[in-house]
Amino acid sequence: MKRRILFVVLSILLSGSIQLLRAQPVKVKASIDSTHMLIGDQLKLILEIEKPKDMAIQFPMIPDTFSSHIEVVRRSPVDTIKLADKDRIKLSQSILISSFDSGSHVIPPFYFKLKYNQLTDSIATHAMTFQVLTMKIDNTKGPVDIKVPYEAPLSLKEIIPYILGIILIAAIIFFIFYYMRWKKKNVPLFSRPEKPKEPAHIIALRELDHIKAQKLWQQEKIKQYYSEVADTIRNYIQNRFDIPAMEQTSAETIGVFRQNTELIDGNSLNEIQHILSLADLVKFAKYTPLPDDNNLTLMNAYFFVNQTKKEEVKATEKPATAPLGQEEEEVAV
C-alpha cells in the first residue's frame, strides 16, 4: 500500500515537472569554436540557456579540469542578453579550455538546475568531442640546424627614436658650428634685427599732439602741462642735436645753442628760451601763466620742432644739372 502511494506521488511530481518544461520552454546549448586544436592551444567553450524571466536557474559549476586531459584556463562571468520576447532572456558564459595530451577528448554534458513555482528540475547539454593534434616530426633526415627566425619589417614606431636621434645629433652639430662662427665674429649669439629708429621730429610732433589732445591746462593741470611740453622739447634736442638736454638745466641747454650759432637761428633760440624758462617758473616758482601763455608755449614748441627738423634726402633724387648747351656757353664766357 505504501509503495503505491509513493508511486502516485512521484508520478504527480514527474508529470508536474514535464508540464513545467512544456509550459515554459527552456533551451540550453553548449558549443566549442573548433573540433580540432594543436597541443597546447586553447578552445572557447560557450554555455547558453534561454528561459522565462521569472524562472530561477543555476549555472553548472565549472571545475578546474573536466578530466585529466582537459584543463580550464579561464571562466567569464555570466552575461545576460535581451531577446525580442520581453518575457524571456538568454544567459551565456564563455570558458577557455586547453589540453596538452594528443588524441580525442570528450567534454561531458553540463546540467542546469531549474526552479519554478516550488518545482525543481534539471536540463543537460550534449557531450562534445574534439581532437588534439601534434606537430609531425620528420626523423628520416636526422638532426637538422635550427632555422633562424624571420625578421619582421620595421614599423614606424620602431623607426621614430632613430629619426629623433639623428635630428638631435644634427642640431647639436649645427649649434656647435654656429657657436664657433659667432665666437670668431664676436657678435651676439641671438640678436633681433634693430627696428628702424623714427626721426626725432616725428616723435616730438606725436608727443605734442598727445599733449594737445589731453587739454591739461584747461583742466587746471598747469604744472603737468608745462612739464610734459618741456620734456618733449628736451628729448627732441637730445635726439636731434646730441645735446644731453635731459641732464642739463635750461640755462645750460640754451648756452650750448648760443655757443654754436650754426645749429639753430635766432627765432628758434627765442622759442626754446621762452618754453624752457616759462616751464621752470611754473615748476619751481609756482608761477601761474595766462591762458595766452599756455597756447603760445605749445605753438612755440611746434614751430621750434618744424623749423629745426632734419630733412631726409631721398636716394632717388639727383642734383640738377644744367643743359649741355648752357654749360658750353658758360665755359665760353
Secondary structure, 3 states (H helix, E strand, C coil): CHHHHHHHHHHHHHHHHHHHHHHCCCEEEEEECCCEEECCCEEEEEEEEEEECCCEEECCCCCCECCCCCEEEEECCCEEEECCCCCEEEEEEEEEEECCCCEEEEECCCEEEEEECCEEEEEECCCEEEEEECCCCCCCCCCCCCCCCCCCCCCHHHHHHHHHHHHHHHHHHHHHHHHHHHHHHCCCCCCCCCCCCCCHHHHHHHHHHHHHHHCCHHHCCHHHHHHHHHHHHHHHHHHHHCCCCCCCCHHHHHHHHHHCCCCCCHHHHHHHHHHHHHHHHHHHCCCCCCHHHHHHHHHHHHHHHHHHCCCCCCCCCCCCCCCHHHHHHHHHC
